[in-house]
Amino acid sequence: MKKTLTILGFLAVFPAGVALADDDCFVPMADWQPRDAVARLAEENGWTVRRIKIDDGCYEIDGRDAEGRRIEVTVHPATLQVIEFEYEDEDEDHRPRRDREGGDDD
């Protein structure tokens, strides 16, 4: 019986822990750094900012790196630590148009 209660107690708490893990940056707004600080972070790293938004409680920078590649950077709002850095695939947005060779056979 005690083992069953222990297992049920664990299962009751486990989903709450998983739900909290989904919030990447659960920080009270009073503890957030201002957007200007995020913009300075980007400038210090040589990034050109297109947009700074909030996503899942984190700052998210959309822009370009020093080499001109599109980037998306997730930043912790209180510490300004880079949580995730990824290059965006530009091929999805700019697929070359296929022109037909030759004329119509009408």
BANU-826601 format. One record per residue (C-alpha): residue in one letter; chain; x, y negated, z negated. Coordinates in Angstrom, 1 decimal. Example, Ala and Ser with C-alpha at 12.3 -4.5 7.8 and 13.67 -1.06 7.14 Angstrom:
<sites>
SITE   resn   chain        X        Y        Z
SITE      a       A     12.3      4.5     -7.8
SITE      s       A     13.7      1.1     -7.1
</sites>
This chain:
<sites>
SITE   resn   chain        X        Y        Z
SITE      m       A      0.0      0.0      0.0
SITE      k       A      2.8     -2.4     -0.9
SITE      k       A      4.5     -1.6      2.4
SITE      t       A      1.3     -2.4      4.3
SITE      l       A      0.9     -5.7      2.5
SITE      t       A      4.5     -6.6      3.3
SITE      i       A      4.0     -5.8      7.0
SITE      l       A      0.8     -7.8      7.1
SITE      g       A      2.4    -10.7      5.4
SITE      f       A      5.2    -10.7      7.9
SITE      l       A      2.8    -10.5     10.8
SITE      a       A      0.8    -13.4      9.4
SITE      v       A      3.9    -15.7      9.2
SITE      f       A      5.6    -14.5     12.4
SITE      p       A      3.2    -16.2     14.9
SITE      a       A      3.6    -19.5     13.0
SITE      g       A      7.3    -19.3     13.4
SITE      v       A      7.0    -18.6     17.1
SITE      a       A      4.7    -21.6     17.5
SITE      l       A      7.2    -23.9     15.8
SITE      a       A     10.0    -22.6     18.0
SITE      d       A      8.1    -23.8     21.0
SITE      d       A      8.4    -27.4     19.9
SITE      d       A     11.9    -28.1     21.1
SITE      c       A     12.3    -31.3     19.0
SITE      f       A      9.9    -31.5     16.1
SITE      v       A     11.1    -34.8     14.6
SITE      p       A      8.9    -37.6     13.0
SITE      m       A      8.8    -40.6     15.3
SITE      a       A     10.3    -42.8     12.5
SITE      d       A     13.5    -40.8     12.9
SITE      w       A     13.8    -41.2     16.6
SITE      q       A     16.6    -43.3     18.3
SITE      p       A     15.2    -46.0     20.6
SITE      r       A     15.0    -45.5     24.4
SITE      d       A     17.8    -48.1     24.8
SITE      a       A     20.1    -45.7     22.9
SITE      v       A     19.2    -42.9     25.4
SITE      a       A     19.9    -45.2     28.3
SITE      r       A     23.3    -46.0     26.8
SITE      l       A     24.0    -42.3     26.4
SITE      a       A     23.3    -41.8     30.1
SITE      e       A     25.5    -44.8     31.1
SITE      e       A     28.4    -43.5     28.9
SITE      n       A     28.1    -40.1     30.8
SITE      g       A     28.0    -41.8     34.2
SITE      w       A     24.4    -40.9     34.9
SITE      t       A     22.0    -43.1     36.9
SITE      v       A     18.6    -43.0     35.2
SITE      r       A     15.5    -42.8     37.3
SITE      r       A     13.2    -42.2     34.4
SITE      i       A     13.2    -41.5     30.6
SITE      k       A     10.2    -39.6     29.4
SITE      i       A      9.1    -37.6     26.4
SITE      d       A      8.5    -33.9     26.9
SITE      d       A      7.8    -31.4     24.1
SITE      g       A      8.9    -33.9     21.6
SITE      c       A     12.3    -34.5     23.2
SITE      y       A     13.6    -37.2     25.4
SITE      e       A     14.0    -36.1     29.0
SITE      i       A     16.3    -38.0     31.4
SITE      d       A     15.6    -37.7     35.2
SITE      g       A     18.4    -39.1     37.3
SITE      r       A     21.7    -38.5     39.0
SITE      d       A     25.1    -37.6     37.7
SITE      a       A     28.3    -39.4     38.7
SITE      e       A     28.6    -37.3     41.9
SITE      g       A     25.0    -38.2     42.9
SITE      r       A     23.4    -34.8     42.2
SITE      r       A     19.9    -34.8     40.7
SITE      i       A     19.8    -33.9     37.0
SITE      e       A     17.3    -33.3     34.3
SITE      v       A     18.7    -33.7     30.7
SITE      t       A     16.9    -32.9     27.5
SITE      v       A     18.1    -35.0     24.6
SITE      h       A     17.2    -34.6     20.9
SITE      p       A     15.4    -37.8     19.8
SITE      a       A     17.0    -38.2     16.4
SITE      t       A     20.6    -37.1     17.1
SITE      l       A     20.8    -37.8     20.8
SITE      q       A     22.5    -34.4     21.2
SITE      v       A     22.1    -32.9     24.7
SITE      i       A     20.0    -29.9     24.3
SITE      e       A     19.7    -28.9     28.0
SITE      f       A     21.3    -30.1     31.1
SITE      e       A     20.3    -28.8     34.5
SITE      y       A     20.8    -29.7     38.1
SITE      e       A     17.7    -30.1     40.2
SITE      d       A     17.5    -28.3     43.5
SITE      e       A     16.9    -30.9     46.2
SITE      d       A     16.3    -28.3     48.9
SITE      e       A     12.8    -27.8     47.6
SITE      d       A     11.9    -31.4     48.2
SITE      h       A     13.7    -31.9     51.5
SITE      r       A     13.5    -28.9     53.6
SITE      p       A     14.7    -29.5     57.2
SITE      r       A     11.9    -29.7     59.7
SITE      r       A     12.1    -27.0     62.4
SITE      d       A     11.7    -28.5     65.8
SITE      r       A     10.6    -26.2     68.6
SITE      e       A     13.2    -25.8     71.2
SITE      g       A     12.0    -26.1     74.8
SITE      g       A      8.7    -27.4     76.0
SITE      d       A      5.2    -26.1     75.8
SITE      d       A      4.2    -23.3     78.0
SITE      d       A      0.8    -24.7     78.7
</sites>
